[in-house]
């Protein structure tokens, strides 16, 4: 296998993750209730949504692992992989805000989505300066992603006994989100303050 091919297994998995987004939305908002009970269509709907999200999260890890193991890294994959992650997370958060219209959920969603926009813009700008490695993915960013994924998964289950755990996980993710953004901004600050 050669490095640089666009149509390789990791990139196909990443594209499949993006393709799951409209499926996720169709299940979340399809008019006929799937299953029984609950205004969002019952437990069956929530289990399907959770399964879709978990599959997407697993392919996120798996495509990166395969890219390294099979030596199938590419510029296209390095661009698309983080985009796919952000799209799925943003989609799930928007659905959760609609399902749970509270300041707690809305604030968490705004912080997480805003951070992704800010850091993506920062990385693009730093790349133009030839200093992209200064804002490379940090360990805190990886922990942030893990907590986000777990929190969203628990929320999608919509099982009331897990609500407190879900919010605790989500706000741990919010704290890590702000922390990681601070790390990126601090790394970029010497460039930002230049005239």
ABEGO torsion letter per residue (X at the ends): XBBGBABBAAAAAAAAAAAAAAAAAAAAABABBBEBEEAAGEAAAAAAAAAAAAAAAAAAAAAAAAAAAAGABBAAAAAAAAAAAAAAAAAAAAAAAAABBBAAAAAAAAAAAAAAAAAAAAAAAAAAAGAAAAABBBAAAAAAAAAAAAAAAAAAAGBAAAAAAAAAAAAAAAAAAAAAAAAAAAAAAAAAABX
